Amino acid sequence: MNENLALIGARSKLINQLVYFDDELEQFLNVFVTAQTYNKSEVERRITEYSIALEKLIANFSEESLTSIVLIGSKIELLYLDENVIETFTIVFPYQANAEQDLISFLSPVGFQLLLSQLNKKVILQLPSGETEVMVKKISFVNSGLVG
């Protein structure tokens, strides 16, 4: 695919995400956020942070900016620093999550913590087994952050 067309498609997907969260946030929270996961205000705060980051990214849109931060629709290579193991998966909306296809929801414990992480920056993940230090080694936007 032509690189410019891919970038235009990616930009369009991100704008759709912004519009979706602006128009449908309350319904999204009611459907996907339960007491067993997070409280609604915590998720709403995170989505607000995400929307602000998207607005900035879209205003200065480039391939470099698209591959420097973890977004909904980002395929990432995650390096577990303690084990020197790389795991690859894509961050998606909850209804798209499928562990067998390496699609994890941005509302999953790992997805929620990695959303907005920056390329080559260390992140300490809180897992049921304890803390583990990771680093996002590669980010590519694969247009999987579908809306609707």
Residue pairs with C-beta under 8 A, 6 or more apart in sequence:
3 63
7 61
7 62
7 63
7 66
9 143
10 66
10 73
10 141
10 143
11 58
11 61
13 73
13 141
13 143
13 145
13 146
13 147
14 54
14 57
14 58
14 71
14 73
14 145
15 58
16 147
17 54
17 72
17 73
17 145
17 147
18 51
18 54
18 55
18 58
19 147
20 28
20 147
20 148
21 28
21 47
21 50
21 51
22 51
25 44
25 47
28 47
29 40
29 43
29 44
32 94
32 95
32 107
33 39
33 40
33 43
33 107
37 43
37 107
38 107
38 112
43 107
46 112
46 115
49 116
50 71
50 72
50 115
50 116
53 69
53 116
54 71
57 65
57 66
57 69
57 71
66 141
67 119
67 138
67 139
67 140
67 141
68 118
68 119
68 139
69 116
69 117
69 118
69 119
69 139
70 76
70 91
70 114
70 115
70 116
70 117
70 118
70 136
70 139
71 91
71 115
71 116
71 141
71 145
72 91
72 92
72 93
72 106
72 115
72 145
73 90
73 91
73 92
73 141
73 142
73 143
73 144
73 145
73 146
74 90
74 91
74 139
74 140
74 141
74 142
74 145
75 88
75 89
75 90
75 139
75 140
75 141
75 142
75 144
76 88
76 89
76 90
76 91
76 114
76 136
76 137
76 138
76 139
77 86
77 87
77 88
77 136
77 137
77 138
77 139
78 86
78 87
78 88
78 89
78 114
78 134
78 135
78 136
78 137
79 85
79 86
79 134
79 135
79 136
79 137
80 86
80 87
80 132
80 133
80 134
81 122
81 132
81 133
81 134
81 135
82 132
82 133
86 137
88 102
89 102
89 103
89 104
90 102
90 103
90 104
90 142
90 144
91 104
91 105
91 106
91 111
91 114
91 115
91 145
92 103
92 104
92 105
92 106
92 144
92 145
92 146
93 105
93 106
93 145
93 146
93 147
94 105
94 106
94 107
96 103
96 105
96 144
96 146
97 103
97 104
97 105
97 108
103 144
104 110
104 111
105 111
106 112
106 115
109 126
109 127
109 128
110 125
110 127
113 123
113 125
113 126
114 123
114 125
114 136
117 123
117 136
118 136
119 136
119 137
119 138
119 139
120 135
120 136
120 137
121 135
121 136
122 133
122 134
122 135
123 133
123 134
123 135
123 136
124 131
124 132
124 133
124 134
125 131
125 132
125 133
125 134
